[in-house]
C-alpha cells in the first residue's frame, strides 16, 4: 500500500541522489567557521529559492530560513547546523578539506567538518526539495532552518533574537537530526534527555613573574595552574553522586613564552557537562571555589578571573512528539533500523528553538559509520579505537547509505505532522 511518504520519496531518483552526493562533497571540501558560513548559507538559500520557498538570509548573522506555505495545516520546522571546526583533517578522502581561517587571536588554523554539519545541510536541502516537489500531496507549512554557529552554542539564540519566530510563526513541532558514529542506515531516537547541558569556562590565574633562577621572587602561575587542574579532577569523583552523570574536562593550559622566564599568568579552560540543574550548579560552584582557594593557597597577587565561553542547554525530546517520530520511523525503516538513542554527554543548542517557541521538539541520531567496519569493530571490541567519533580528524560519514537515510528520515518525520491532501 503506497503511503504519503512513498509518494514524496518517489522523486528521490538516481539523479537527485548523485546531485546531493556532489553537494555533500563540495560542502565537506569547503568548511566555514561559526558565523562565517557565507558560502554554505548561499548554497542553502539558492536551493530553497529554486524549490519555491520564501527565502530569508542573514537571520542571526548567517542563518537561512525557508518557508513553504502550502495551505491550512500544521507548521513543521526542520533544522540543520552549518559551521565547521578548527581541526586538521586526516581522513585521506579525495574531497578532504585543506581550508584554513584566521581565528580571533590572529592564528591561521585548519578547518574541517569534523562533526557532520555538512551532512546535516545536505540532508535538509534534499528533504526540502523533495517535500516542495511533492507539495500537491500534503498541506501545511514547512520551514527549513539552516543555523550558524552551533559549535559555540550561539547560533540558535542569535536566530531567535533576530526574530526568526516572528518570521515563521509558532511551529507545531521542531525537528532535527545529527550524524553519529553508529551504523549507517540506522536512526536513533528516544524520549526525554538525550544530550547534556554544557558549560565552558576560561580561567585566568595571576602570578608574579620573574627569572627562572629566582623562583623565590615569584608566584609561579604554572604551579598554581597544575595544582588547580589536579584539584578539579576530584570534583566529579568526590562531589557528584555516583548515580548522577557529570564530566569535567580541563582542555587547555597556556602560560609563558620562554623556558627560563616564570610567567605572570596562566590560562586554563574547563568544560563541564551534566544532565540536571542541581548537578550543573554543583559543578559551577565547585570550580569557582577550587580556583579561588588554590589561588589563595599559592599567594596569588590578585584573584583569578572566570569567564563563560559558551553554555549549551540540556536537549530533551518531548515524549508525545518523540512517539510520533518513532512510530513513523518504524513504519518506514522497520524496527531493525530504528534503535534507542542512549543519552550522550555531547551538547547542542537545537533545543533553543522549541523552548523559545513553547512547542515540542525532537532530535534524533543518524548513523554514519560504514556498517561492515562497525560490525567488525564491535565483534573485536574495538569500537572506540576503530570507529572515529565526532570531532575526530578522521571522522567522515560514509555517503551511502547515510545521506539517503538522512533525507528520508527528515521527510518521514515532517510528514508525520503534515496531513495528506
C-alpha angles and dihedrals in degrees: 000000000000117000134200089257090052090054094050094042091053086083091062095094130157092275092053092048093050091047092053093045089055090048091052093051090048093051091046091052092050110043121174131202128243115301090003098082093123097136094044091046090050092053092048093047094049092051092049092049092049090051092053102260123146095244131206126185132192096038107156091354107306100003121132126208126192121190123191111186108197108169133290116336144083125325114236121191121201118193135200128174121224113193129105135211136251093252129131105234118236102172096109089221118153087235095047118143120256094171124125136185139195111255129212091275092053095253121140104233134177124254130215139163089237094154102049100252089137087061091048092053093047094049093049092047090052095045092048091051093049094047091047092049090050097043093121086071100055140033135215134061126303120201124193115199117194102189129199130213103020091148091065095040092242109099102076092046091048092053092048092047089050091058104260092148091052087051098051102025124229109321120218090223138001117216131190142159139202130203114237135180092267124117111297113246093043131100125206123208136163137160124247128018112006105155129036130243111249136199125189120197134187113212120197113200118196126213137157115262130219148131117325089231093059108049091155088072093055145060102225111221091192091062089044091051092048092051091047093051093050093047092048089058089069095057097084095035096047108023103038122070115248086235092062127072123235141146129198116188128181101205105171140029121181128178139145136352106233136044097235098043122085106217129233095230146007131210124214128183122208129192120201128192129187145155102216135050091235093054091045091053092047092052095049093046093048094050092052092047095048094046094051093043094051091048090052092046090053094050093243111190092229137014119271121257122230120199127183111233097183142335125208121200124231111271109225126173119222106244098221094044091046090053088054092051093044092051092048092049093048092052091046104040104020125247093275091066096045113077138171118275103223114208111275130203089226117105140220139182093215091106092066091079096055094039093052093045093046089232134123120268135193126200120187138180127248119205114234107169124104102265096219093047090046092051092050092049090048091053091049094045091239104115095125092050102039104034111062114223132214115299091024116128086231096052111124123149113220108249093224123082094358097070100047091043091052092049091047092048092054092047092047094048093047093050090052084075104026107080125223118257 
